[in-house]
Amino acid sequence: MRIGLRIAAGLLLGITLVVWLATGAHTGWTKTRVTTMRIDPITELEYPEIEKKFVAGVDVLGAGTLPALALFGCSYLFKSQPTKKRKDHKP
């Protein structure tokens, strides 16, 4: 049970980090729209353009990291399995 919880915690933490890094590793809150500045080719004036894009922020990072740490901490509540001794072992 201990190892299963630790594996689950590691997978959750890994998936969270991959999602956060793959979407831009934004250190602010999660964004669903990003504003980029474009230049009009005719007038050469700069204007903002809003684009729908998911950028994971630190709230997503925390929402995955805290449960992973909780799972890892819960793994210490279970006893470890005793190792079996060989019968032909002589001290």
Secondary structure, DSSP 8 states (H G I E B T S, - for coil): -HHHHHHHHHHHHHHHHHHHHHTT--SSS-EEEEEEEEE-TTT--EEEEEEEEEE--HHHHHHHHHHHHHHHHHGGGS--------TT---
